[in-house]
Amino acid sequence: MVAVSELVSGLDAELVRLGYKASTMVWYRGCWRRLERFFASRGVQEFSLDLAMAWVDEACGFFAKEQAGTLKPTDVYLFRVAQMLNDFAVHGAVLRRYSRTVGKLAGGQTDTLARFRGWLRVAGRAASTVRAYGTVAGEFLAFTGGHGGLAGLDAGVIGAFVATLAGYQAKTEDATAGSSTRLCWRRSRRRSRPGRPGSRRYGTRPR
């Protein structure tokens, strides 16, 4: 697994490339600093989702609130900080469920996207198809912009982009977050069961 500092640095650069607002980056960086201090206080240098979730739990009493159904948006945001770092460690990309923008396309990329949409229209594709294909094509161009451009396209880059499509549409994002938090909670409960070999409790529940 990658070092926490290296992972944070890579994700920071990727979010900036994707066009995240300066105010949003200030918030993320504050969270990352607190998470890095949490890892350092436990003598851990490499990232792990379990320890990141322990930080989330300590910060907001996450697991108890999830069980009680009292999670606040701010609690879910902290969960997403941990999950986004884990996804970036695994896929090397920001998954679609976190992406709020296609990113800023360069002039040449904008022209390429316009030609592609024009070709779809000439081919007689439905307006809905043009919109859907155009959106994904724009995301693809934005992604390749940070991975060597179209000239450097290979199976690895395509695979990494496909991984970003594993995210969810905005309207199902909260429901999916709920399912993910329940999975994390169950995994944590299995680990902390009395008498279970290697069991341990992280953080304080509730805060």
HUCOR-V175960 format. One record per backbone hydrogen bond with DSSP energy under -0.5 kcal/mol. NH is the residue of the N-H (numbers start at 1). CO is the residue of the C=O. E is the energy in kcal/mol with one decimal. If there is no record, write none. Layout:
nh->{NH,NH}
co->{CO,CO}
e->{E,E}
This chain:
nh->{4,7,8,9,10,11,12,13,14,15,16,17,18,19,20,25,26,27,28,29,30,31,32,33,34,35,36,37,38,39,40,41,42,42,43,44,47,52,53,54,55,56,57,58,59,60,61,65,66,67,68,69,70,71,75,76,77,78,79,80,81,82,83,84,85,86,87,88,89,90,91,92,95,96,98,99,104,105,110,111,112,113,114,115,116,117,118,119,120,121,122,123,124,125,130,131,132,133,134,135,136,137,138,139,140,141,142,143,144,145,146,146,147,149,152,152,153,158,159,160,161,162,163,164,164,165,165,166,167,172,173,173,174,176,177,178,179,180,181,182,183,184,185,186,187,188,189,190,191,192,193,196,199}
co->{45,3,4,5,6,7,8,9,10,11,12,13,14,16,15,21,22,23,24,25,26,27,28,29,30,31,32,33,34,35,36,37,38,39,40,39,2,48,49,50,51,52,53,54,55,56,57,61,62,63,64,65,65,65,72,72,73,74,75,76,77,78,79,80,81,82,83,84,85,86,87,88,93,164,95,95,17,103,106,107,108,109,110,111,112,113,114,115,116,117,118,119,121,120,126,127,128,129,130,131,132,133,134,135,136,137,138,139,140,141,142,143,144,144,148,149,150,154,155,156,157,158,159,160,161,161,162,163,164,169,169,170,170,172,173,174,175,176,177,178,179,180,181,182,183,184,185,186,187,188,190,193,196}
e->{-3.0,-2.5,-2.7,-2.0,-2.2,-2.4,-2.6,-2.0,-1.9,-2.5,-2.1,-2.2,-2.0,-1.4,-2.3,-2.2,-2.0,-1.5,-2.4,-2.9,-1.8,-2.0,-2.8,-2.2,-1.8,-2.5,-2.8,-2.1,-1.9,-2.3,-2.5,-2.4,-0.7,-1.0,-1.7,-2.5,-2.9,-2.0,-2.7,-1.6,-1.8,-2.0,-2.7,-2.4,-2.2,-1.8,-2.6,-2.0,-2.6,-2.1,-2.1,-1.1,-2.5,-0.5,-0.7,-1.9,-2.2,-1.5,-1.8,-2.3,-1.7,-1.7,-2.7,-2.9,-1.7,-2.0,-2.8,-2.4,-2.1,-2.0,-3.3,-1.7,-0.7,-3.5,-1.8,-0.9,-0.6,-0.7,-2.4,-2.0,-2.1,-2.5,-2.3,-2.4,-2.1,-2.4,-2.3,-2.5,-2.1,-2.0,-2.5,-2.0,-1.7,-2.4,-2.3,-2.3,-2.5,-3.0,-2.3,-2.2,-2.0,-2.6,-2.3,-2.1,-2.5,-2.5,-2.4,-2.4,-2.8,-1.5,-0.6,-1.4,-1.7,-3.2,-0.7,-1.1,-1.5,-2.3,-2.6,-2.1,-2.3,-2.6,-1.6,-0.9,-1.0,-0.7,-1.0,-1.5,-1.0,-1.5,-0.6,-1.0,-0.6,-2.2,-2.5,-2.0,-1.8,-2.5,-2.5,-2.0,-1.8,-2.3,-2.5,-2.5,-2.3,-2.3,-2.8,-2.3,-1.7,-1.8,-0.7,-2.1,-2.1}
